[in-house]
Amino acid sequence: MPINLILTGLVLWGVLVPFQPQAPVFQNKTAIVARIGNNNYKLEIADSMSKRGRGLSWRKSLPTDQGMLFLFDQPGQYHFVMDGMRFPLDFIWLNDGTVVDLKDNVPPLKANQPSINLTAKNKFDQAIELNAGEIEKSGLKIGNRVTYF
């Protein structure tokens, strides 16, 4: 069998195999409960390109005790935008379960306002979006751990 056929097969296999989150706790789940600061939140899991791209956009609201967990296969500087958002958000960026950066009360874009990119100051492999005000309510600080169950 020619080597290029083997390499092509490996490349295609890598493309077709679905993204597998870092930890087994996330596998085969669409949502998970997380302990964030002093509070528990039910988080939808965004573990594919399409889920991460859509995020919470176009929703009218989000229940107070819910949010979205974005999973990435390796730490990096991934960008978030507020396009299509209808309510303000708090952002929590984590690396291996430890909070590396926070951004609170990010407002939705106004009509005709250009998009802005949001990212953490440090590399991260997880990000959480919650309703604005939840970071303050939970008492979360950089360096805290978030646990999932």
ZICORWO-V287577 format. One record per residue. N is the residue number from 1. RES is the residue in three letters. OMEGA is omega in whole degrees, 0 to 359 (* if undefined). Layout:
# ZICORWO-V287577
N|RES|OMEGA  N|RES|OMEGA
This chain:
# ZICORWO-V287577
1|MET|181  2|PRO|183  3|ILE|181  4|ASN|177  5|LEU|177  6|ILE|179  7|LEU|178  8|THR|178  9|GLY|178  10|LEU|179  11|VAL|180  12|LEU|178  13|TRP|179  14|GLY|180  15|VAL|186  16|LEU|180  17|VAL|182  18|PRO|177  19|PHE|176  20|GLN|179  21|PRO|184  22|GLN|188  23|ALA|178  24|PRO|181  25|VAL|182  26|PHE|188  27|GLN|177  28|ASN|178  29|LYS|175  30|THR|178  31|ALA|180  32|ILE|176  33|VAL|180  34|ALA|173  35|ARG|182  36|ILE|185  37|GLY|182  38|ASN|187  39|ASN|173  40|ASN|179  41|TYR|171  42|LYS|184  43|LEU|170  44|GLU|181  45|ILE|175  46|ALA|186  47|ASP|176  48|SER|180  49|MET|183  50|SER|179  51|LYS|179  52|ARG|180  53|GLY|181  54|ARG|179  55|GLY|180  56|LEU|182  57|SER|174  58|TRP|175  59|ARG|180  60|LYS|181  61|SER|179  62|LEU|177  63|PRO|186  64|THR|185  65|ASP|181  66|GLN|179  67|GLY|179  68|MET|177  69|LEU|178  70|PHE|181  71|LEU|178  72|PHE|186  73|ASP|177  74|GLN|179  75|PRO|179  76|GLY|177  77|GLN|181  78|TYR|185  79|HIS|177  80|PHE|177  81|VAL|180  82|MET|179  83|ASP|177  84|GLY|179  85|MET|182  86|ARG|180  87|PHE|182  88|PRO|183  89|LEU|165  90|ASP|178  91|PHE|175  92|ILE|178  93|TRP|184  94|LEU|169  95|ASN|182  96|ASP|175  97|GLY|180  98|THR|180  99|VAL|179  100|VAL|178  101|ASP|180  102|LEU|173  103|LYS|184  104|ASP|174  105|ASN|176  106|VAL|184  107|PRO|174  108|PRO|179  109|LEU|174  110|LYS|179  111|ALA|178  112|ASN|177  113|GLN|179  114|PRO|180  115|SER|175  116|ILE|177  117|ASN|176  118|LEU|175  119|THR|179  120|ALA|177  121|LYS|182  122|ASN|177  123|LYS|181  124|PHE|176  125|ASP|176  126|GLN|172  127|ALA|179  128|ILE|173  129|GLU|177  130|LEU|173  131|ASN|177  132|ALA|180  133|GLY|183  134|GLU|178  135|ILE|180  136|GLU|181  137|LYS|184  138|SER|182  139|GLY|184  140|LEU|179  141|LYS|174  142|ILE|182  143|GLY|176  144|ASN|175  145|ARG|172  146|VAL|180  147|THR|183  148|TYR|176  149|PHE|*
